[in-house]
Amino acid sequence: MKPKVLVGITGGIAAYKTADIVSKLVQAGCDVRVVMTPSATRFIAPLTFAALTQKAVLTTLLPDDPTEEKENIFPHLYPATESDLILIAPATANTIAKLAHGLGDNVVTCSALSLSKNALRFFCPAMNKQMWEQPIVQENVEKLKQLHWKQIGPAAGNLACGTAGTGRMTNPTDVVQTLLQALQVK
């Protein structure tokens, strides 16, 4: 049976890198579903991920035209409750804070709250270096780790804002390798 992977995409410039992650996971034989925050859809279109996965992308908690499919009636529960693994990439400071404090105000964070207790949880921080270095961001990252989330990155290098430092999302190939290794252990 194919491992079920849920990818939550949040509003950061690194969202474009997540397309490569999703493509590589599909090529590796994973059943990939994508959920996106409204902000993420400003950086990359849901259609990109629908084409890569051949599945509808969920972007809202309250669909405009619910159908009989359970994901359209309960997008905060499905596909999350059936997922073996979730990846939040990029994980912005805002989303990290929401996850650390149990807030579910969008389809990504609400999906994270709906995971089974056995689901593997990963997040890929990506943000400006000054944001990354904030004590509150670091406290929230540590809290996520205590809640059994595994952190991938961030990497150091040139950032989209024109500065350099730690805050880049980890290379998609490295992210996929980490996830596939974790899925084989499960």
N, C-alpha and C positions, 0 to 999 in steps of 0.2 A: 504494500500500500504506500502511496506517495505521502511524504511528510507534508503536513498542512502548515504553511507559513503565512502569517499575516504581517504585512508591511504597512506601518503607519508613517505617513509623510507629513511633516510640519513645515511651517513657513519660514524657510531660510534659503539663501542662494544655493546652498549645496543640494537642494532638492533634485537638481538635474542629475546628480551622481546616483541617485536612487534608481533611476531608470536602468542604469547598467547593472546594479545589484539585482533588481527584479528580473532582468533578462537572463543573467547568469544563474539565478536560482531556478528559473523555469527550464533552462537548458540542462541543469543538473537533475531534473526530474521531480522538482518540488511542485506541489499544488499551491500556487501563490495567489493570495487575495490582497487587494490594496484598499486602504482607507486614507483619506486626506483631510486635513483641516482646510477651512476656507482660505486661510492665508497661503497654504501650500499651492492651491490652485492658481494663485497669482504668479507663481514662479514657474510652474510646469503644468500642462493640461492633463486632466484625468484621462483624456483620450489616449495619451501616450501609454499609460499603464493598462488601459483596457486592451489596446492592441498587443501589448507584450504578454499579457496573461490570458487573453481571450475571455475575460470575465468583467462584469460591471464593476466600476470603482465607486465606493461609497464616500460621499462628501458631506453628508448632513445627517443629523439625528432624526429629523422630521422630513421624510420624503414628500415631495409635492404630489406625486401620483403613486401611492402604495399599490402594489399588486399582491397576488396571493403568495408570492415567494416570501419566505420568512425573513430574508435579509432586507426586504423592502418594507416590512411591517415592523421589524425589530432590528434596525441596523446597528444598535449598540450591543446586541447579543450575538448576532450572526454576521460574519463568520467567526468572531472572537472565541465563543465558547467551544468551537470545534477545532481550534488551532493548536498545533503542537509547539509553535514558537511564534513570538512576536518580535519584530524589529522596528524600533522607532528611529527613523533616519531621514533627514537630519533631526537630531533632538535639540531643539532650541532651549535657551534658558527658561523661557516661559513654560514650555511643555515639561521640562524636567521638574520645575517647581510644582506644576499641577499633578504630575505623577507621584511626586514625593509626598504630597499632601492629600492624595485621594480625590482630586477634583476631576469631574467628568463632564465638562461643558461643551465638548465637541465629539465627533465620532471616533477620533483617535484615542483621546483620553478615556472616553466611556468604554471603548472596546478593551482598553488595557484593564479597566476595572472588572470586565466580564470574563477574563481568562480563567481557565480551570487552574486549580492550585498546582497542577503538574506541568503547566505550560512553561517553556523556557522563555526568558525575558532578556532582551538585549536593547541597548540604546547607543547611538552614535552621536555624541555631542558635536555640535558645529556652531560656532559663533565668533564674534570679535574677541580678540585676546583680552581686552579689558573686561568684557562681560565674563569670560571664562575664569578670570582671576578673582572675581568678586567672592568674598567669603560666603555670602548667602548661596551663591551658585554651587560652591564647593560643598557646603553643608547639605544642600539638596541632593547632590550627586552621591554623597556618602549615605544619605538616608535611603536612596534607591538601592544602593548596594546592600544595605542591611535588609531590604525587602526582597532580596534575591534577584535583583536586576544585575546583569553583567554589562560592563562598560567596554565599548570598543572605541578607542581614541579619546580625545582628538589628537591630530598630528600637528607638528610645527611646520611652518612655511609661510608663503605669501597668502594673504587673506584678501577676499573680494573688496574689502573696504580700503585697500591700499596700504595696509600695514603688514608687518610680518610678525609671527609669533605662534604660540600654541592656540589652536582654535579651528583648524581645518578638519573637515570630515575625513576619516580614514579612507584610504584607497579602496574602491569598491571590490577589487579582487581579494584584498585581505579580509574585508568584511565577510564576503561570501565564504571564503575558506574557514573562517571562525564559525560561521553558522552551520556549515555542512559537517564540520567536526563535532559540533555540539549535538546535532541531530542523530549522528551515528551512535553517540553514547547513550541517547535516550532509549 
